[in-house]
Amino acid sequence: MSDWFERYGFALVDERLATGAYPLDAADVARLRDELGVTRVLNLCEDAEYEEGERLAVDEAYAHHGILEHRLQLIDYGEVLPGALEQGAREVVPWLDGGETVYVHCRAGWQRSATVAAAALSVRFGIEPDAALGRIRERKPSAQPLHHQLEGLWRWWRTRQARLEGRG
């Protein structure tokens, strides 16, 4: 197991939704599969966040374990724009509804992944972002989106609610 994955880890934040750090080797991926039963991954990392060869090792491990990965590259420490939150929620929620166990990750599993996971839980359960983040933090206290990411999450939520209510 990679030192990074051991240090930053992961947690099941809902029945079949986990968030955490990016896996960097076959042992990290095996741990996700064996301990959580992960079948789908939403990877929020940019290519530049990986060292040479790490992506290949992870891709091969996903294939070996039958895990499907989708990439939604978001800038580390950057804003998580409403379009990206909507896209993330639209991918994660159907996977969960279809019985998949989903792992949403960024580099350390503290900011981007918590923000996107909160969007997915907000949509799935019809709860406001603060309630969704509260659920996540109960099981993964290190989940701490940055202030501007929280603002983006709320901006997305208000726009989405207005659209659903026919006001936007």
C-alpha positions as CSV (number, residue, x, y, z in Angstrom):
1,M,0.0,0.0,0.0
2,S,1.3,3.5,-0.8
3,D,2.4,5.7,2.0
4,W,0.1,8.5,0.7
5,F,-3.0,6.3,0.7
6,E,-2.2,5.0,4.2
7,R,-1.7,8.5,5.5
8,Y,-4.8,10.2,4.0
9,G,-7.0,7.1,3.7
10,F,-10.7,6.8,2.8
11,A,-14.0,6.4,4.5
12,L,-17.5,5.1,3.7
13,V,-19.6,8.3,4.1
14,D,-22.9,6.7,3.1
15,E,-24.2,3.2,2.6
16,R,-22.3,2.7,-0.7
17,L,-20.4,6.0,-1.1
18,A,-16.8,6.4,0.0
19,T,-14.5,9.4,-0.4
20,G,-10.8,9.7,0.1
21,A,-7.3,10.0,-1.2
22,Y,-6.2,8.9,-4.6
23,P,-5.0,5.3,-4.9
24,L,-1.4,5.1,-6.3
25,D,-0.7,1.4,-6.7
26,A,-2.4,-2.0,-7.0
27,A,-2.5,-2.6,-3.2
28,D,-4.4,0.7,-2.8
29,V,-7.0,-0.4,-5.4
30,A,-7.2,-3.9,-3.8
31,R,-8.0,-2.4,-0.5
32,L,-10.9,-0.3,-2.0
33,R,-12.3,-3.5,-3.6
34,D,-11.7,-5.8,-0.7
35,E,-12.7,-3.6,2.2
36,L,-15.5,-1.6,0.7
37,G,-16.5,-3.5,-2.4
38,V,-15.9,-0.5,-4.7
39,T,-17.1,-1.1,-8.2
40,R,-17.1,2.5,-9.6
41,V,-14.6,5.4,-9.2
42,L,-15.1,9.1,-9.9
43,N,-11.5,10.5,-10.1
44,L,-11.3,14.2,-9.6
45,C,-7.5,14.5,-10.0
46,E,-5.7,16.2,-12.9
47,D,-3.1,14.2,-14.8
48,A,-0.3,16.4,-13.4
49,E,-1.0,15.2,-9.9
50,Y,0.4,11.8,-10.7
51,E,4.0,10.7,-10.9
52,E,5.2,8.8,-13.9
53,G,3.8,5.3,-14.0
54,E,1.2,5.7,-11.2
55,R,-1.8,6.1,-13.5
56,L,-0.8,3.0,-15.4
57,A,-0.5,0.9,-12.3
58,V,-3.9,2.1,-11.0
59,D,-5.6,1.6,-14.4
60,E,-4.3,-2.0,-14.5
61,A,-5.4,-2.7,-11.0
62,Y,-8.9,-1.3,-11.7
63,A,-9.1,-3.6,-14.8
64,H,-8.0,-6.6,-12.7
65,H,-10.7,-5.9,-10.0
66,G,-13.4,-5.0,-12.5
67,I,-13.7,-1.5,-11.2
68,L,-14.8,1.2,-13.7
69,E,-13.3,4.7,-13.4
70,H,-14.6,8.0,-14.8
71,R,-12.4,11.1,-14.7
72,L,-13.7,14.6,-13.9
73,Q,-10.5,16.6,-13.6
74,L,-10.8,19.5,-11.2
75,I,-8.0,21.9,-10.2
76,D,-6.5,21.1,-6.8
77,Y,-7.4,24.0,-4.4
78,G,-9.5,25.5,-7.2
79,E,-13.2,26.4,-7.4
80,V,-15.6,23.5,-8.0
81,L,-17.9,25.1,-10.5
82,P,-21.6,24.4,-10.6
83,G,-21.4,22.6,-13.9
84,A,-18.8,20.2,-12.5
85,L,-20.9,19.6,-9.4
86,E,-24.0,18.9,-11.5
87,Q,-21.9,16.5,-13.7
88,G,-20.5,14.7,-10.7
89,A,-23.9,14.3,-9.1
90,R,-25.4,13.1,-12.3
91,E,-22.8,10.4,-12.6
92,V,-22.6,9.3,-8.9
93,V,-26.3,9.2,-8.1
94,P,-27.3,6.7,-10.9
95,W,-24.4,4.5,-10.0
96,L,-25.6,4.4,-6.3
97,D,-29.2,3.9,-7.4
98,G,-28.0,1.0,-9.6
99,G,-26.4,-0.8,-6.7
100,E,-22.8,0.2,-7.3
101,T,-20.4,1.0,-4.5
102,V,-18.7,4.3,-5.5
103,Y,-15.4,5.9,-4.5
104,V,-15.1,9.6,-5.1
105,H,-11.5,10.8,-4.7
106,C,-9.2,13.7,-5.2
107,R,-5.5,13.9,-4.1
108,A,-5.9,13.9,-0.3
109,G,-9.6,13.3,-0.1
110,W,-10.4,16.4,1.9
111,Q,-11.7,19.1,-0.4
112,R,-12.8,18.3,-4.0
113,S,-14.0,14.8,-3.2
114,A,-16.0,16.0,-0.2
115,T,-17.6,18.8,-2.2
116,V,-18.6,16.5,-5.1
117,A,-19.8,13.8,-2.7
118,A,-21.9,16.4,-0.9
119,A,-23.5,17.4,-4.2
120,A,-24.4,13.7,-4.9
121,L,-25.9,13.2,-1.4
122,S,-27.8,16.5,-1.7
123,V,-29.4,15.3,-5.0
124,R,-30.0,11.7,-3.9
125,F,-31.7,12.6,-0.6
126,G,-33.0,16.1,-1.4
127,I,-31.0,17.6,1.4
128,E,-29.1,20.9,1.6
129,P,-25.4,20.9,1.2
130,D,-24.7,21.6,4.9
131,A,-26.7,18.5,5.8
132,A,-24.9,16.4,3.2
133,L,-21.5,17.6,4.4
134,G,-22.5,16.9,8.0
135,R,-23.2,13.3,7.0
136,I,-19.8,13.0,5.3
137,R,-18.0,14.6,8.3
138,E,-19.6,12.2,10.7
139,R,-17.7,9.4,9.1
140,K,-14.7,11.3,7.6
141,P,-13.9,14.3,9.9
142,S,-11.0,15.3,7.6
143,A,-13.6,16.3,4.9
144,Q,-13.0,20.1,4.8
145,P,-13.9,21.8,1.5
146,L,-12.3,25.2,1.1
147,H,-14.4,28.3,1.6
148,H,-14.7,29.1,-2.1
149,Q,-15.6,25.4,-2.8
150,L,-18.4,25.7,-0.2
151,E,-19.6,28.9,-1.9
152,G,-19.7,27.1,-5.2
153,L,-21.6,24.2,-3.7
154,W,-24.2,26.5,-2.4
155,R,-24.4,28.5,-5.6
156,W,-24.9,25.2,-7.5
157,W,-27.6,24.1,-5.1
158,R,-29.6,27.4,-5.2
159,T,-29.5,27.4,-9.0
160,R,-30.5,23.8,-9.2
161,Q,-33.4,24.3,-6.8
162,A,-34.6,27.4,-8.7
163,R,-34.5,25.4,-11.9
164,L,-36.4,22.5,-10.4
165,E,-39.0,24.9,-9.0
166,G,-39.4,26.6,-12.4
167,R,-37.8,29.9,-11.2
168,G,-34.6,29.6,-13.2
